[in-house]
Amino acid sequence: MEITDVSVDALMSDDLVTATPDTTIDEAAKRLLEHGISSLVVVDSDGRLEGILTSTDFIELATGEHSSAGQTVEQYMSTDVVAVDADGTLQQAAAKMMSHDIQHLPVEDADGTVVGMFSTTDLTAHLAYLEA
């Protein structure tokens, strides 16, 4: 099976952990730690993509002069998020990751609802399987 034959939805993680823009930073950090993940997809009440908050975004908090008390995800999330269609190929997803220098791609269905997350770990695992 070639990389061009596999759709993103076949390998994405669909046990998505999300936040809303008004989620507190403290709650977001807890979710990252509890689930052992490095990013949260930020969605609106309809499940549409608003942004992404990654563990790297917490560096801004750690180096800042302000406390996280009362701060929200909206203040630290990235809003220029690159996403991939669920029916897109792994090759398309890999190309997006390379061209944007990112490791996580929210996956959207045809209606624009976030249905999963595709990461470099998912891609690596698949490629390792192909080589075995």
C-alpha positions as CSV (number, residue, x, y, z in Angstrom):
1,M,0.0,0.0,0.0
2,E,1.5,3.3,-1.1
3,I,1.3,6.5,0.9
4,T,-0.9,8.1,-1.8
5,D,-3.5,5.3,-1.3
6,V,-4.1,5.9,2.4
7,S,-6.6,8.6,3.6
8,V,-5.9,10.7,6.6
9,D,-9.0,9.4,8.4
10,A,-7.6,5.9,8.4
11,L,-4.7,6.9,10.7
12,M,-5.8,10.0,12.5
13,S,-6.6,10.0,16.2
14,D,-10.3,10.5,16.7
15,D,-10.3,10.6,20.4
16,L,-9.9,14.3,20.2
17,V,-9.3,16.5,23.2
18,T,-10.6,20.0,22.6
19,A,-11.0,23.3,24.3
20,T,-13.0,26.4,23.6
21,P,-11.5,29.9,23.4
22,D,-12.9,30.7,26.9
23,T,-11.3,27.6,28.5
24,T,-8.8,28.8,31.2
25,I,-5.1,28.2,30.6
26,D,-4.9,26.2,33.8
27,E,-7.7,23.9,32.6
28,A,-6.0,23.5,29.2
29,A,-2.7,22.6,30.8
30,K,-4.5,19.9,32.9
31,R,-6.1,18.4,29.8
32,L,-2.7,18.2,28.1
33,L,-1.1,16.5,31.0
34,E,-4.0,14.2,31.8
35,H,-4.2,12.9,28.2
36,G,-0.5,12.9,27.6
37,I,-0.8,15.0,24.5
38,S,1.0,18.1,23.2
39,S,-1.8,20.0,21.6
40,L,-5.5,21.0,22.0
41,V,-7.8,21.8,19.1
42,V,-9.8,24.9,20.0
43,V,-13.3,24.7,18.6
44,D,-16.5,26.7,18.8
45,S,-19.8,25.3,20.0
46,D,-20.5,23.7,16.7
47,G,-17.1,21.9,16.6
48,R,-15.6,24.2,14.0
49,L,-11.9,25.0,14.2
50,E,-11.0,28.2,16.0
51,G,-7.4,27.6,16.7
52,I,-4.8,25.3,18.3
53,L,-3.0,25.5,21.6
54,T,0.3,23.5,21.8
55,S,2.7,22.8,24.6
56,T,5.0,25.2,22.9
57,D,2.5,28.0,23.4
58,F,3.1,27.5,27.2
59,I,6.6,28.8,26.7
60,E,5.2,32.3,26.2
61,L,3.5,31.9,29.6
62,A,6.6,30.6,31.3
63,T,8.8,33.4,30.0
64,G,6.2,36.1,30.6
65,E,5.8,38.4,33.5
66,H,2.2,37.6,34.2
67,S,0.4,34.8,36.0
68,S,-1.9,32.4,34.1
69,A,-4.7,33.1,36.6
70,G,-7.7,34.2,34.7
71,Q,-6.0,33.8,31.3
72,T,-7.9,32.0,28.6
73,V,-6.9,29.8,25.7
74,E,-7.9,32.5,23.3
75,Q,-5.0,34.7,24.5
76,Y,-2.4,32.1,23.6
77,M,-3.8,29.9,20.8
78,S,-2.6,30.1,17.2
79,T,-5.4,31.1,14.9
80,D,-3.7,30.6,11.6
81,V,-4.2,26.9,11.8
82,V,-3.5,24.6,8.9
83,A,-6.0,21.7,8.7
84,V,-6.5,18.7,6.4
85,D,-9.6,17.1,5.0
86,A,-10.5,13.7,6.4
87,D,-10.5,12.2,2.9
88,G,-7.1,13.7,2.0
89,T,-4.1,11.4,1.5
90,L,-1.2,10.9,3.8
91,Q,1.0,12.4,1.0
92,Q,-1.1,15.6,1.1
93,A,-0.9,15.8,4.9
94,A,2.8,15.2,4.9
95,A,3.3,18.0,2.3
96,K,1.3,20.4,4.5
97,M,3.3,19.5,7.5
98,M,6.6,20.0,5.6
99,S,5.6,23.3,4.0
100,H,4.3,24.8,7.2
101,D,6.8,23.3,9.5
102,I,4.2,21.8,11.8
103,Q,3.6,18.5,13.6
104,H,-0.1,18.5,14.1
105,L,-3.0,18.8,11.6
106,P,-6.6,19.1,12.8
107,V,-8.7,16.9,10.5
108,E,-12.0,18.3,9.2
109,D,-15.0,16.5,7.6
110,A,-16.8,17.8,4.6
111,D,-18.9,20.1,6.8
112,G,-15.9,21.8,8.4
113,T,-16.3,20.0,11.8
114,V,-13.1,18.9,13.4
115,V,-13.2,15.1,13.6
116,G,-9.6,14.2,14.5
117,M,-6.0,15.0,14.7
118,F,-3.2,13.8,12.5
119,S,0.4,14.1,13.7
120,T,3.9,13.3,12.6
121,T,3.7,10.4,15.0
122,D,0.8,8.9,13.0
123,L,2.7,9.3,9.8
124,T,5.9,7.8,11.3
125,A,4.0,4.8,12.7
126,H,2.4,4.1,9.3
127,L,5.7,4.4,7.4
128,A,7.4,2.1,9.9
129,Y,4.6,-0.4,9.3
130,L,5.1,-0.2,5.6
131,E,8.8,-1.0,6.0
132,A,8.3,-4.0,8.3
